[in-house]
């Protein structure tokens, strides 16, 4: 249980913390200091490095989460509402991420490759909104994970 919980928490930190850093620190600096070609190339590169870590985090979260629910607690009937809420918010986050990865991010990379800066800017704007949504969901999951046992029983 201890190793599963540790891996679960670390995976959440990687994903949610990475989104927080990208949205709250990197985005404003990149927007204020870089012109569109450099900014779009930067984001295509940053996402290209970060998104494989998100896939690893998602796999780790799913494996460790389901392992804890079924091997430690005996199934979803035995866990509190907060665990169900974490799962559904997590699934929603995964769906948003998969959309980002397979749609606007793919098109951002294509736009950067052919130097279509207006199209790239449009895709980056889409990604920015979706990451803001996922960051908000991720913060909610962290709140539920840390306080849900006490507040949602």
CORNORNOR-V105227 format. One record per residue. N is the residue number from 0. RES is the residue in three letters. PHI is phi in whole degrees, 0 to 359 (none if undefined). OMEGA is omega in degrees with one decimal (* if undefined). Layout:
N,RES,PHI,OMEGA ; N,RES,PHI,OMEGA
//
This chain:
0,UNK,none,-176.7 ; 1,UNK,298,-179.9 ; 2,UNK,292,179.1 ; 3,UNK,298,179.5 ; 4,UNK,295,177.5 ; 5,UNK,298,179.5 ; 6,UNK,297,178.7 ; 7,UNK,299,-179.7 ; 8,UNK,295,179.5 ; 9,UNK,297,178.2 ; 10,UNK,296,178.0 ; 11,UNK,295,179.0 ; 12,UNK,296,179.2 ; 13,UNK,301,-175.1 ; 14,UNK,290,-176.1 ; 15,UNK,290,178.0 ; 16,UNK,295,176.6 ; 17,UNK,296,177.1 ; 18,UNK,295,179.3 ; 19,UNK,299,179.1 ; 20,UNK,300,-177.6 ; 21,UNK,298,-174.0 ; 22,UNK,282,-171.2 ; 23,UNK,268,-176.7 ; 24,UNK,244,-174.9 ; 25,UNK,290,-176.7 ; 26,UNK,303,-177.8 ; 27,UNK,295,179.5 ; 28,UNK,291,179.5 ; 29,UNK,299,-178.8 ; 30,UNK,293,-176.4 ; 31,UNK,272,-173.1 ; 32,UNK,245,-174.7 ; 33,UNK,241,172.4 ; 34,UNK,284,-174.4 ; 35,UNK,310,-177.7 ; 36,UNK,301,-179.6 ; 37,UNK,289,-178.8 ; 38,UNK,296,-178.7 ; 39,UNK,292,176.8 ; 40,UNK,295,177.3 ; 41,UNK,301,-177.4 ; 42,UNK,295,177.1 ; 43,UNK,300,178.3 ; 44,UNK,290,179.8 ; 45,UNK,298,179.0 ; 46,UNK,297,178.1 ; 47,UNK,298,176.3 ; 48,UNK,273,-175.3 ; 49,UNK,280,-173.2 ; 50,UNK,298,173.4 ; 51,UNK,300,175.8 ; 52,UNK,294,177.1 ; 53,UNK,295,177.1 ; 54,UNK,300,177.3 ; 55,UNK,296,179.2 ; 56,UNK,298,179.6 ; 57,UNK,299,178.6 ; 58,UNK,301,179.9 ; 59,UNK,296,179.6 ; 60,UNK,298,-179.2 ; 61,UNK,294,-178.4 ; 62,UNK,297,-177.2 ; 63,UNK,290,179.1 ; 64,UNK,297,179.3 ; 65,UNK,294,178.0 ; 66,UNK,298,179.8 ; 67,UNK,296,-178.7 ; 68,UNK,298,-172.9 ; 69,UNK,271,-175.7 ; 70,UNK,278,-176.5 ; 71,UNK,262,-173.2 ; 72,UNK,261,176.2 ; 73,UNK,90,175.6 ; 74,UNK,117,-175.2 ; 75,UNK,290,176.9 ; 76,UNK,293,-175.0 ; 77,UNK,263,-177.9 ; 78,UNK,254,-177.6 ; 79,UNK,283,178.4 ; 80,UNK,304,-176.9 ; 81,UNK,297,177.7 ; 82,UNK,291,176.3 ; 83,UNK,299,179.1 ; 84,UNK,296,176.1 ; 85,UNK,302,-178.7 ; 86,UNK,298,-176.3 ; 87,UNK,291,174.9 ; 88,UNK,295,177.4 ; 89,UNK,297,177.3 ; 90,UNK,297,177.2 ; 91,UNK,299,177.2 ; 92,UNK,299,179.4 ; 93,UNK,298,179.8 ; 94,UNK,297,177.4 ; 95,UNK,297,179.8 ; 96,UNK,299,-179.2 ; 97,UNK,299,176.0 ; 98,UNK,297,179.2 ; 99,UNK,303,-174.8 ; 100,UNK,295,-172.5 ; 101,UNK,270,-179.5 ; 102,UNK,242,-173.2 ; 103,UNK,296,179.3 ; 104,UNK,293,177.1 ; 105,UNK,302,-179.8 ; 106,UNK,288,174.9 ; 107,UNK,298,179.2 ; 108,UNK,300,179.0 ; 109,UNK,296,-179.4 ; 110,UNK,296,179.0 ; 111,UNK,295,-178.5 ; 112,UNK,299,-179.0 ; 113,UNK,258,178.7 ; 114,UNK,57,174.4 ; 115,UNK,267,-172.3 ; 116,UNK,294,177.1 ; 117,UNK,298,178.1 ; 118,UNK,294,178.1 ; 119,UNK,298,178.8 ; 120,UNK,297,178.4 ; 121,UNK,297,-180.0 ; 122,UNK,291,177.6 ; 123,UNK,296,177.3 ; 124,UNK,297,176.6 ; 125,UNK,298,-179.4 ; 126,UNK,299,-178.9 ; 127,UNK,301,180.0 ; 128,UNK,295,-177.6 ; 129,UNK,292,176.5 ; 130,UNK,290,175.7 ; 131,UNK,299,177.8 ; 132,UNK,296,-178.6 ; 133,UNK,293,176.5 ; 134,UNK,296,177.4 ; 135,UNK,298,176.8 ; 136,UNK,298,-179.8 ; 137,UNK,297,176.9 ; 138,UNK,296,176.3 ; 139,UNK,297,178.5 ; 140,UNK,298,178.3 ; 141,UNK,298,178.0 ; 142,UNK,297,178.9 ; 143,UNK,294,-178.2 ; 144,UNK,295,-175.9 ; 145,UNK,270,-177.1 ; 146,UNK,246,-174.5 ; 147,UNK,300,179.4 ; 148,UNK,302,-175.9 ; 149,UNK,267,-174.7 ; 150,UNK,258,-173.3 ; 151,UNK,241,-179.6 ; 152,UNK,266,*
//
